Each structure stands twice: as structure tokens, then as C-alpha cells.
Amino acid sequence: MTTINGEPLWEVDEETLQEGACGFTAKSIFHAEPGKGCVAYSYDDLIVMPGHIGFGVHDVDISTKLTKNIALKAPFVSSPMDTVTEAPMAIHMALLGGIGIIHSNFSVKDQAAEVKKVKKFKNGFITDPVCLSPDHTVEDVLRIKATLGYSGIPITDNGELHGVLKGIISNRDTSFVSDPSIRLGEIMSTDLIVATDGVSLSGANDILRKSKKGKLPVVDEEGRLVALIARTDLQKSADYPDASKDKNKQLLVGAAIGTRPDDRERAHALVDAGVDVIVVDSSQGDSLYQIEMIQFLKKNFPQIDVIGGNVVIATQALHLIQAGADGLRVGMGIGSICTTQEVCAVGRAQASAVYHVSKFARKYNVPVIADGGVKSTGHIAKALCCGASCVMMGSMLAGTDESPGEFFYQDGVRLKRYRGMGSIEAMNKGSEKRYVWDTAHSKASNHIKVAQGVSGAVQDKGTIRRYVPYLMQGLKHGLQDAGIQNLQMGSEMLYSGKLRFEIRSPAAQKEGGVHGLHSFEKRLF
């Protein structure tokens, strides 16, 4: 505790506080006076007042609760969108202390397979390497190199993982081949150094160092390929002390399901695959269908935590809590690619939604995930200061190396596709179940889909191995400036009135960003 001349820091008198000299409490901003309405606020409308800094930024603790029973070292969740979260994103989110939610625009079998990839992941091991067969050609290698950026490829008898390992092809084998139609069986390297299944990362590193090979295949007792280890990956591989893991030391992973009857079969498959948390994915969560689904999940899989949503008012939250939800997603129509408020005229500004639902759910010890509307580390800090336990991100993580899809160039800018799950394109892949409630007519030939989202593109952000640590550090700086050393302390300050806010005018919002320059370059890290 900071002292001056041996005595504690002086407190501002009550009159000065009431005048607004130190900002205003959340209650005075978000609560309506009796008989009067209240304006709904977005993150940009709010600014957090600074607090006293009596600790270093490295002392800020951002660990939190995702649900009643699941704790995370970082309050970051990747959204269950088909342009955001599949196994690679979920793996790296968990390694970095957060969690990824696998989207449901898969077949049941494929979504369960994505969950298994995360649960089976071992740091430094490539558990789903691209494989070719001896009958493939050099042209196939060149195509993979052009699209994926590497040419070291294991060769198995059937061209798939778990096939019998026959050889390996590398850039050294193909560099001087002039005929791209030559079979790989004719030029592949067969003098292989391999490791047996169960080898440790340090053991694999020793083998690579002694053999001076670039790739180390891992095979089982029958010689079937089960994984691949690359020297470059080992060199980049870091220890992840904050990784989100279960009691078996496997990475945590979530998955989304809908509320249709066949989603019960999907839930069974996901639980069998090892999923840790199920998100019931609906644009408007307060429905008979979601309540029945949550009750089904809690009755049949009591060991699995369930997150309900989306909700924006206390009544919605109460019904899902009553059904048994262990966590709530808050947000309706505020994502960068979401048009629900425009199309359906229903929703709520996100800062107000997060504050009110979080305050209410706190009575039942149910954590809240602020879902959508996040464009910066400042927005993340504001969401947590409004009472959220975690922040779910879509566009913030789209465009990273780990998000699904391939990069493309437009006007010299490297981009990736990003679309809302309410877009017609995503609906045609299966996500319409988030928005269609009339199951009796949903399969009719004249059924009309109403889009509640759009498709677009986002700029390349690089790997989340660099991007998420930047988000963490930015969040820690924001919390430090607000005088918040940990999220539990932030919650106590919010509800006691010690955490203060102000509403910003449009001019103040403009003033708070970059302005007055002829040109500038904005680099995040």
C-alpha cells in the first residue's frame, strides 16, 4: 500500500465525488431514475477513470472464470464461427491461457474430430501432417508448397495419416527435378530416422540434434505414421505455463451446438470426443428450444459445463440460469458482421447489456462472457470493467494464421475471409439453426432465409502466438491505469462504486483516438 510520510493516501471528500470530479459510478450511469428511461451505451460511449497505481504491470492478474467450474489464466474466448475457430485456433487459444469454441458448421463426425485434435495435441508435435503417397507427383508437392508454405512431407502407403510410412520428401529432393510429373516413389528419401509413439518432446529434440534431420516422423509399433516433428517447430516451440488444461493435462476445448432435436446426437458425439464445455448457440437465447436443450445437457452430461445465450437482459438470463446454465453469452446484434439489430429491431448496446446481465447473474454465481463489439484492447478492458468475466472475439481473431481459410491479396493488402454466422453464405452451410425457430417449416421448399449478418474480409494479423500476448499486455496496462490489480478486485470496485466512468461525447471519442495528423501508420506491436 502506498503511503506518504507514513500515512495512507488521502481520500477525496464526498462533496467532490458527488460533483463528478472523479467520474461517476456505474450505477449512476446505467441505472434509470424512477419513471424515466435510460440511454443504452456502447464501449465507445464509455471511458474508465484512472485509479491509483500501487503495483507493476507484471503484477496484474487476468485469470478468471469461464463458467462456474472452469477457470482460465486469460479472459479470452474465440468465437464459434466458421471463419474463426477450428482445431488450430482452439489449440493455440488454450496454449495461451484462453479457450476456443469449435463452430458447428461441421458434420457431427467432423466437429467431434476437431475436438479430438485439440484433446490429443502435444506441444511441438504435428498431429495432423499433410501426407502424400508414392504415386503422387512432384506437381502435388509444388502445389502444397505454394498454398501451405512448406515442402517437407511424409510419404505413406495410402497418402494419409496412420498409413505405413514409406519415406519423406523435402525441398532437397525436388529442387533439381525438371519434370513435375515424376512419381514421389522414385525420388523420396527412404533412409529415415524415426521416433516411436510416446516419445517426449525433449527426447525428440535429442534425436533431431544427433541426426541433423529437418523432420522426425513418429510411428507406432506397426510403422504407421502418428505424428511429425519439425526442427523449425521445435526451435519455435515455447513452454506455455498458463495453458488451459483439464485434470488429465489435456488442453481445454469447447464446442457449439444448436437447439434442434438432432443436436442432441451432436452433443453425445462431442462429449465422447472429450469436449469440456458446450455452448448452446442461438442468436436469441431465451427460447423454449434452448431451455429444453440446456436441461437435456445437464441431465445427461452433468460433468459438462453448459454456456447459454445469447442474452442482453436480466429476464433472458434468469430463464437460462433456471434451466441450469453454468455461464452466459451476452451480446445481440453488435458484432462487426452482425445485422440483427438492423434487420430484426431487437438487441441492446453492448456496454449496457454486459453491465446489467453481469450484475444480475452475479446473484447466482454465473459468469458472463461479453460476446461481440470488441475492436481493441481498450474494449476488452471496458467489457471486464462492466462486469464480464471473459470476452469472446470473432473479428479480432479472424485474419490470424490459425483461423480457417486461405489468405488472398486485394489492392496489395493480405486478407482473409470473415463472415457472420447469420450471413446467407454461413446459413447455407448449416448455421441457420441459430436463427430459425419454426422447425415445422424450416425444411419447406419455400422457406425464406433472412440474413442477420454479412460476409467480408479482414486484414492479416499474423500468428496468435504473438497477437494474443499483445492483447494480454494491452489489457494489463489498461487495468493497471484503472488501479485494478486483478479481475476479482475490479468486480468489487465496480459494485462498490470505487470504479468510476464517464460518458464521452462524439467529439470526446474523436479526441480520444488518433487525430490532427496528415498521415500515420498504426502498428499494434
C-alpha positions in Angstrom: 0.0 0.0 0.0 1.3 3.4 -0.9 1.9 5.8 1.9 3.2 9.4 2.1 5.2 10.4 5.2 4.0 7.3 6.9 0.3 7.9 6.4 -2.2 6.4 3.8 -3.2 8.3 0.7 -5.9 10.9 1.4 -9.4 10.3 0.3 -11.4 12.8 -1.8 -14.3 14.3 0.2 -17.9 13.2 -0.6 -19.0 16.6 -2.0 -16.2 16.5 -4.6 -17.2 13.0 -5.5 -20.9 13.9 -5.9 -19.9 16.8 -8.2 -18.4 14.2 -10.7 -14.9 15.5 -10.3 -13.7 11.8 -10.3 -16.2 10.5 -12.7 -19.4 8.6 -11.9 -20.3 5.2 -10.5 -21.7 2.5 -12.9 -25.0 2.7 -11.0 -25.4 6.4 -11.8 -24.6 5.8 -15.5 -26.5 2.6 -16.2 -29.5 2.8 -13.7 -32.6 4.7 -14.7 -34.3 7.1 -12.4 -37.8 6.1 -11.3 -40.2 6.7 -14.1 -37.6 7.7 -16.6 -35.8 5.8 -19.3 -32.1 5.3 -19.7 -29.8 5.6 -22.7 -28.0 2.4 -23.7 -24.2 2.7 -24.1 -21.6 1.0 -26.3 -18.0 0.6 -25.3 -17.0 3.7 -27.3 -19.5 5.8 -25.3 -17.7 4.9 -22.0 -14.3 5.9 -20.7 -12.9 4.5 -17.4 -11.5 6.9 -14.9 -7.9 6.3 -13.8 -7.1 4.8 -10.4 -4.1 4.8 -8.2 -1.2 2.6 -9.4 0.5 0.9 -6.5 1.8 -2.1 -8.4 3.7 -3.0 -11.5 2.0 -4.1 -14.8 3.6 -7.6 -14.3 1.6 -7.8 -11.0 -1.7 -7.6 -12.8 -3.6 -10.9 -12.7 -6.0 -11.5 -15.5 -7.1 -15.1 -14.5 -10.8 -15.5 -14.5 -13.8 -18.0 -14.6 -15.3 -19.1 -17.9 -18.1 -20.9 -16.2 -19.0 -21.9 -12.6 -16.4 -24.7 -12.8 -13.8 -23.8 -15.4 -11.0 -21.3 -14.7 -8.8 -19.7 -17.3 -5.5 -17.8 -17.0 -6.6 -15.3 -19.6 -10.2 -14.0 -20.2 -10.1 -14.7 -24.0 -12.5 -17.0 -25.9 -12.5 -17.5 -29.6 -16.0 -17.4 -31.2 -17.7 -20.5 -32.6 -17.7 -19.1 -36.2 -16.6 -21.0 -39.3 -14.1 -18.3 -40.2 -12.6 -18.1 -36.7 -12.4 -21.3 -34.7 -11.4 -24.8 -35.7 -8.8 -27.0 -34.1 -5.7 -24.8 -34.8 -7.3 -21.8 -33.3 -8.6 -23.8 -30.3 -5.2 -25.3 -29.7 -3.4 -22.1 -29.6 -6.0 -20.2 -27.6 -5.8 -22.9 -24.9 -1.9 -22.9 -25.0 -2.0 -19.1 -24.3 -4.4 -19.4 -21.4 -7.8 -18.9 -23.1 -10.1 -21.3 -24.8 -11.6 -21.9 -28.3 -15.1 -22.9 -29.1 -15.3 -25.1 -32.2 -18.1 -24.0 -34.6 -21.0 -26.3 -35.6 -21.0 -25.8 -39.3 -19.4 -29.2 -39.5 -21.0 -32.6 -39.8 -21.3 -34.3 -36.4 -18.3 -36.6 -37.2 -16.1 -33.7 -38.4 -16.9 -31.5 -35.4 -16.1 -34.3 -33.0 -12.8 -34.9 -34.9 -11.8 -31.3 -34.4 -12.4 -31.6 -30.7 -10.3 -34.8 -30.6 -7.4 -32.9 -32.4 -7.3 -30.4 -29.6 -7.5 -33.0 -26.8 -4.8 -35.1 -28.4 -2.5 -32.2 -29.0 1.1 -32.2 -27.7 3.2 -29.1 -27.8 5.8 -29.5 -30.6 4.1 -32.4 -32.2 2.3 -32.0 -35.6 -0.6 -34.5 -35.1 -2.3 -33.9 -38.5 0.5 -33.5 -41.0 -0.2 -33.3 -44.7 0.8 -36.7 -46.3 1.2 -37.9 -49.8 1.6 -41.4 -51.3 4.4 -42.8 -53.5 2.0 -42.4 -56.5 1.6 -38.6 -56.0 3.9 -36.4 -58.2 6.3 -33.5 -57.8 3.5 -31.3 -59.0 1.5 -32.2 -55.9 4.5 -31.1 -53.7 4.8 -27.8 -55.5 1.1 -27.1 -55.1 1.3 -27.8 -51.3 4.4 -25.6 -51.1 2.6 -22.8 -52.9 -0.5 -23.0 -50.7 0.9 -24.0 -47.3 4.4 -22.7 -47.5 6.4 -25.9 -46.8 7.7 -28.9 -48.8 8.8 -31.4 -46.2 6.1 -34.1 -46.5 5.9 -37.6 -45.1 5.0 -40.3 -47.7 2.7 -43.1 -46.5 1.4 -46.1 -48.4 -2.1 -44.6 -48.7 -1.2 -40.9 -48.6 -2.9 -40.4 -45.2 -2.0 -40.1 -41.6 -1.9 -43.6 -39.9 -0.7 -45.1 -43.2 2.5 -47.1 -43.2 5.5 -44.7 -43.5 7.4 -45.2 -46.8 9.6 -42.2 -47.0 9.8 -38.4 -46.8 10.1 -35.8 -49.5 11.8 -32.4 -48.9 12.9 -29.4 -50.9 16.2 -31.0 -51.4 14.6 -33.9 -53.3 12.5 -31.7 -55.6 14.8 -28.7 -56.2 16.5 -30.1 -59.3 13.6 -32.1 -60.8 12.6 -30.6 -64.1 9.6 -33.0 -64.8 6.8 -32.3 -62.3 5.0 -35.5 -63.3 7.7 -37.7 -61.7 6.3 -40.0 -59.0 7.4 -39.3 -55.5 8.2 -43.0 -55.0 11.2 -42.5 -57.4 12.8 -39.6 -55.6 11.7 -39.7 -52.0 14.3 -40.3 -49.2 13.9 -43.7 -47.6 16.9 -43.6 -45.1 14.7 -42.4 -42.3 15.3 -41.6 -38.7 12.1 -42.1 -36.8 10.8 -41.9 -33.2 8.4 -44.3 -31.6 5.0 -43.2 -30.4 5.2 -42.0 -26.8 8.5 -40.1 -27.2 8.8 -37.0 -25.2 9.5 -33.6 -26.7 12.9 -33.4 -25.2 13.7 -37.0 -26.4 12.6 -36.0 -29.9 14.8 -32.9 -29.8 17.8 -35.1 -28.9 17.1 -37.4 -31.9 16.8 -34.4 -34.3 20.0 -32.8 -33.0 22.0 -36.0 -33.3 20.6 -37.0 -36.8 20.7 -33.4 -38.2 17.4 -34.1 -39.9 14.8 -31.4 -40.6 11.8 -33.7 -39.9 11.3 -36.5 -37.5 8.3 -38.9 -38.2 6.7 -40.6 -35.2 5.5 -44.1 -35.9 3.7 -46.8 -33.9 4.7 -50.4 -33.5 3.4 -51.3 -36.9 5.3 -48.5 -38.6 2.2 -46.3 -39.1 2.7 -42.6 -39.0 1.0 -41.0 -36.0 2.8 -37.6 -35.9 5.6 -35.4 -37.3 8.1 -33.2 -35.5 9.8 -30.4 -37.4 13.1 -28.9 -36.3 11.8 -25.4 -37.1 8.7 -26.0 -34.8 10.9 -27.3 -32.0 13.1 -24.2 -32.3 9.9 -22.0 -32.1 8.2 -24.2 -29.5 7.9 -22.5 -26.2 6.8 -23.7 -22.8 3.2 -22.5 -22.1 2.9 -22.3 -18.3 -0.5 -20.7 -18.5 -2.1 -23.3 -20.8 -5.7 -24.1 -20.1 -5.7 -27.8 -19.2 -8.0 -30.4 -17.7 -7.2 -32.8 -14.9 -5.6 -35.2 -17.4 -3.2 -32.4 -18.6 -5.0 -32.2 -21.9 -6.0 -28.8 -23.4 -9.4 -27.4 -22.7 -11.8 -27.0 -25.7 -15.4 -26.1 -26.1 -17.8 -26.7 -29.0 -21.1 -25.2 -30.1 -24.4 -26.9 -30.8 -27.8 -25.7 -31.9 -31.2 -26.3 -30.4 -32.7 -28.7 -32.9 -33.5 -32.3 -31.9 -30.6 -33.7 -33.9 -28.2 -31.5 -31.9 -28.7 -34.0 -29.0 -26.8 -36.6 -31.1 -24.2 -34.0 -31.8 -23.8 -33.4 -28.0 -23.3 -37.1 -27.4 -20.5 -37.2 -30.1 -18.8 -34.1 -28.6 -18.9 -35.5 -25.1 -17.5 -38.8 -26.4 -14.7 -36.8 -28.1 -13.7 -35.2 -24.8 -15.3 -31.7 -25.0 -15.0 -29.7 -21.8 -17.8 -27.2 -22.3 -20.8 -26.9 -24.7 -22.1 -23.6 -25.9 -25.7 -23.6 -26.9 -25.5 -21.3 -29.9 -28.6 -19.1 -30.6 -28.9 -15.5 -31.6 -31.7 -15.1 -29.1 -31.2 -17.5 -26.2 -34.5 -17.0 -24.3 -36.5 -19.7 -26.1 -38.3 -22.9 -25.3 -35.8 -24.8 -27.5 -32.7 -23.6 -25.7 -34.2 -24.2 -22.3 -35.1 -27.7 -23.2 -31.6 -28.3 -24.7 -29.8 -27.0 -21.5 -32.0 -29.2 -19.4 -31.2 -32.2 -21.6 -27.4 -31.5 -21.4 -27.4 -31.0 -17.6 -29.4 -34.2 -17.1 -27.4 -36.4 -19.4 -23.9 -34.9 -19.1 -23.8 -33.4 -15.6 -19.9 -33.4 -15.8 -20.0 -31.0 -18.8 -20.5 -27.2 -18.2 -23.0 -25.5 -20.4 -22.9 -21.9 -21.6 -26.3 -20.5 -22.7 -27.1 -17.4 -24.8 -27.2 -15.0 -26.3 -28.9 -12.7 -23.9 -28.9 -9.0 -23.2 -31.5 -8.5 -20.5 -32.0 -10.0 -17.0 -35.2 -11.8 -17.9 -33.4 -13.8 -20.6 -30.5 -14.6 -18.2 -32.8 -15.7 -15.4 -34.6 -18.3 -17.6 -31.3 -19.8 -18.8 -29.9 -19.8 -15.2 -33.1 -21.5 -14.1 -32.6 -24.2 -16.8 -29.1 -24.9 -15.4 -26.7 -22.8 -17.5 -23.2 -22.6 -16.0 -22.2 -19.4 -18.0 -23.9 -16.9 -20.2 -23.0 -15.2 -23.5 -24.1 -11.6 -23.7 -24.5 -9.7 -27.0 -27.1 -9.3 -29.6 -26.6 -7.6 -32.9 -23.4 -5.8 -32.1 -20.7 -7.8 -33.9 -18.9 -6.2 -36.8 -20.6 -8.6 -39.3 -24.0 -8.8 -37.5 -27.1 -7.1 -38.7 -29.6 -8.4 -36.2 -30.5 -5.0 -34.7 -30.9 -3.6 -38.2 -33.0 -6.4 -39.6 -35.0 -7.5 -36.5 -35.0 -4.3 -34.5 -34.1 -6.3 -31.4 -30.9 -6.2 -29.3 -29.0 -3.8 -27.0 -25.9 -1.7 -26.9 -23.2 -3.9 -25.6 -21.8 -2.0 -22.6 -25.3 -1.7 -21.1 -26.1 -5.3 -21.8 -22.9 -6.6 -20.2 -23.3 -4.4 -17.1 -26.9 -5.3 -16.4 -26.7 -9.1 -17.2 -23.4 -9.4 -15.2 -24.8 -7.6 -12.2 -27.9 -9.9 -12.3 -26.1 -13.2 -13.0 -23.7 -12.4 -10.1 -26.5 -13.2 -7.7 -26.4 -16.8 -8.9 -22.6 -17.0 -9.2 -22.9 -17.4 -13.0 -20.0 -15.9 -15.0 -20.7 -13.8 -18.1 -18.9 -13.8 -21.5 -19.1 -10.5 -23.4 -19.6 -11.6 -26.9 -19.1 -9.2 -29.8 -18.4 -5.5 -30.3 -14.8 -5.8 -29.3 -12.4 -3.9 -31.6 -9.4 -3.2 -29.4 -7.7 -3.9 -26.1 -9.5 -0.9 -24.7 -12.8 -2.5 -25.5 -11.7 -5.7 -23.7 -10.8 -3.7 -20.6 -14.1 -1.9 -20.7 -16.1 -5.2 -21.0 -14.3 -6.6 -18.0 -14.8 -3.3 -16.1 -18.5 -3.6 -16.8 -18.7 -7.0 -15.1 -17.8 -9.6 -17.7 -15.6 -12.5 -16.7 -14.4 -13.2 -20.3 -14.5 -11.7 -23.7 -15.4 -13.7 -26.8 -13.8 -12.5 -30.0 -14.6 -13.0 -33.7 -13.2 -10.3 -35.9 -10.3 -9.7 -33.5 -9.0 -13.2 -34.2 -10.1 -13.7 -37.8 -7.3 -13.0 -40.2 -4.7 -14.7 -37.9 -2.7 -17.6 -39.2 -4.7 -20.0 -37.0 -8.1 -19.0 -38.3 -9.7 -21.1 -41.1 -9.3 -20.2 -44.7 -6.5 -19.0 -47.0 -5.0 -15.6 -47.4 -5.6 -13.6 -50.6 -4.4 -10.2 -51.8 -6.6 -7.2 -52.6 -5.1 -3.8 -53.6 -1.8 -5.1 -52.2 -3.3 -5.9 -48.8 -3.1 -9.5 -47.4 -6.6 -10.5 -46.3 -8.7 -13.4 -45.1 -12.4 -14.1 -45.5 -14.6 -13.3 -42.5 -18.4 -13.7 -42.3 -21.2 -13.6 -39.8 -22.9 -16.9 -38.9 -26.1 -15.1 -39.9 -24.9 -14.4 -43.4 -26.6 -16.3 -46.2 -23.2 -18.0 -47.0 -22.9 -19.3 -43.5 -26.6 -20.2 -43.3 -26.2 -22.3 -46.4 -23.5 -24.3 -44.6 -25.8 -25.0 -41.6 -25.8 -22.1 -39.2 -29.4 -21.1 -40.0 -30.3 -23.2 -36.9 -29.0 -20.3 -34.8 -31.8 -18.0 -36.2 -34.7 -20.3 -37.4 -37.2 -21.3 -34.6 -40.1 -22.6 -36.7 -38.7 -26.2 -37.0 -42.0 -27.4 -38.5 -41.5 -25.3 -41.6 -37.7 -24.9 -41.7 -37.3 -27.6 -44.3 -40.2 -26.5 -46.6 -39.2 -25.8 -50.1 -40.5 -22.2 -50.0 -38.7 -21.4 -46.7 -37.1 -18.0 -46.9 -33.8 -17.3 -45.1 -33.5 -13.8 -43.6 -29.8 -12.8 -43.3 -28.7 -11.4 -40.0 -25.1 -11.0 -41.0 -22.7 -10.2 -43.8 -19.6 -11.6 -45.4 -16.4 -9.6 -45.7 -12.6 -9.7 -45.2 -10.2 -8.8 -42.5 -6.5 -7.8 -42.7 -3.8 -10.3 -41.9 -2.8 -10.2 -38.2 -0.1 -12.8 -38.2 0.0 -15.6 -35.7 -1.9 -15.5 -32.4 1.3 -16.7 -30.7 2.3 -13.0 -31.0 -1.1 -11.4 -31.2 -2.8 -12.8 -28.1 0.3 -11.9 -25.9 -0.1 -8.3 -27.2 -3.8 -8.4 -26.2 -2.8 -9.6 -22.7 -0.2 -6.9 -22.2 -2.5 -4.2 -23.5 -5.3 -5.4 -21.2 -2.8 -5.4 -18.2 -1.8 -1.9 -18.9 -5.5 -0.8 -19.1 -6.3 -2.5 -15.8 -3.2 -1.0 -14.2 -4.2 2.5 -15.3 -7.6 1.9 -13.7 -6.0 0.8 -10.4 -7.2 -2.8 -10.8 -4.7 -5.5 -9.9 -6.9 -8.5 -10.6 -10.4 -9.1 -12.0 -11.9 -10.0 -8.7 -10.7 -6.6 -7.4 -12.2 -5.0 -10.5 -15.6 -6.6 -9.8 -15.5 -5.4 -6.1 -14.6 -1.9 -7.3 -17.4 -1.9 -9.9 -20.2 -2.8 -7.4 -18.8 -0.7 -4.5 -18.7 2.4 -6.6 -14.9 2.9 -6.5 -14.6 2.2 -10.2 -15.7 5.3 -12.0 -16.8 6.1 -15.6 -17.8 8.9 -17.8 -19.9 9.2 -20.9 -18.0 10.6 -23.9 -19.4 13.0 -26.4 -18.8 12.3 -30.1 -16.1 15.0 -30.0 -14.5 13.4 -27.0 -14.5 10.0 -28.8 -12.8 11.6 -31.7 -10.3 13.3 -29.4 -9.5 10.0 -27.7 -8.3 8.5 -31.0 -5.6 9.5 -33.5 -6.3 12.9 -34.9 -4.7 16.0 -36.3 -2.2 14.2 -38.5 -1.8 14.3 -42.2 -1.0 10.6 -42.3 0.1 7.9 -39.8 1.0 4.3 -39.6 -0.8 2.3 -36.8 1.3 -0.7 -35.6 -0.1 -2.8 -32.9 3.2 -4.5 -31.8 
